[in-house]
Amino acid sequence: MITAAQMRAARALAGIDQKTLAERAGVSLPTIQRMEASEGVVRGVVDTLMKVIQALDEAGVELISENQASERGGRGVRLKPASPQNSQG
């Protein structure tokens, strides 16, 4: 689905704060805060997650999954895959 880091980055790209995202998604501010404070993939009620993703989409943000090409060709950011750390000590 969506990671907490993606959610924070998407909101920043859209130029909206947590309160605005909550209002646009029709969810509570504490729900957005909890989602963004989580580690890794955001967990929660699927309907709530879909509302947040829809609100970000309507704000002009395309969420790109790992190993997925950007179909719309717009500008954006993507995290590089984590590189394995050398275990030399």
C-alpha positions as CSV (number, residue, x, y, z in Angstrom):
1,M,0.0,0.0,0.0
2,I,1.7,3.2,1.2
3,T,4.5,3.8,3.7
4,A,4.6,6.5,6.3
5,A,7.5,8.1,4.5
6,Q,5.6,8.1,1.2
7,M,2.7,9.7,2.9
8,R,4.8,12.4,4.5
9,A,6.6,13.1,1.2
10,A,3.3,13.1,-0.8
11,R,1.8,15.6,1.6
12,A,4.9,17.8,1.3
13,L,4.8,17.6,-2.5
14,A,1.2,18.6,-2.4
15,G,2.0,21.5,-0.1
16,I,-0.6,20.6,2.5
17,D,-0.4,20.1,6.2
18,Q,-1.8,17.1,8.2
19,K,-5.0,18.9,9.1
20,T,-5.7,19.7,5.4
21,L,-5.1,16.1,4.3
22,A,-7.4,14.9,7.1
23,E,-10.1,17.3,6.0
24,R,-9.8,16.3,2.3
25,A,-9.7,12.6,3.1
26,G,-12.6,12.9,5.6
27,V,-10.7,11.3,8.4
28,S,-9.5,12.7,11.8
29,L,-6.3,14.6,12.3
30,P,-5.1,12.0,14.9
31,T,-5.6,9.3,12.3
32,I,-3.2,11.1,9.9
33,Q,-0.8,11.7,12.7
34,R,-0.8,8.1,13.7
35,M,-0.3,6.9,10.1
36,E,2.6,9.3,9.5
37,A,4.3,8.3,12.8
38,S,4.2,4.6,12.0
39,E,7.2,2.7,10.8
40,G,7.2,1.1,7.3
41,V,3.9,0.3,5.6
42,V,0.9,2.2,7.1
43,R,-1.6,-0.1,8.7
44,G,-5.2,0.6,9.3
45,V,-8.7,0.3,8.0
46,V,-8.5,-0.2,4.2
47,D,-11.4,2.3,3.6
48,T,-9.4,4.9,5.6
49,L,-6.2,4.2,3.6
50,M,-8.1,4.5,0.3
51,K,-9.6,7.8,1.3
52,V,-6.1,9.2,2.1
53,I,-4.7,7.9,-1.1
54,Q,-7.6,9.3,-3.1
55,A,-7.1,12.7,-1.4
56,L,-3.4,12.7,-2.3
57,D,-4.3,11.7,-5.9
58,E,-6.8,14.6,-6.1
59,A,-4.0,16.9,-4.8
60,G,-1.9,15.9,-7.8
61,V,0.4,13.3,-6.2
62,E,1.0,10.0,-7.9
63,L,2.1,7.3,-5.5
64,I,4.7,5.0,-7.1
65,S,5.2,1.5,-5.7
66,E,8.5,-0.2,-5.6
67,N,9.6,-1.4,-9.0
68,Q,6.7,0.4,-10.7
69,A,7.2,2.8,-13.6
70,S,5.6,6.2,-13.4
71,E,2.9,6.1,-16.0
72,R,2.1,9.8,-16.2
73,G,5.6,11.0,-16.8
74,G,5.4,14.0,-14.4
75,R,8.1,15.2,-12.1
76,G,8.5,13.4,-8.8
77,V,10.8,11.7,-6.3
78,R,11.6,8.1,-5.5
79,L,13.7,6.5,-2.9
80,K,16.6,4.4,-4.3
81,P,16.6,0.7,-3.2
82,A,18.6,0.2,-0.1
83,S,22.0,-1.0,-0.9
84,P,23.4,-3.9,1.1
85,Q,25.9,-2.7,3.6
86,N,29.4,-4.1,3.6
87,S,29.9,-6.3,6.6
88,Q,33.6,-5.6,6.7
89,G,34.8,-4.5,10.1
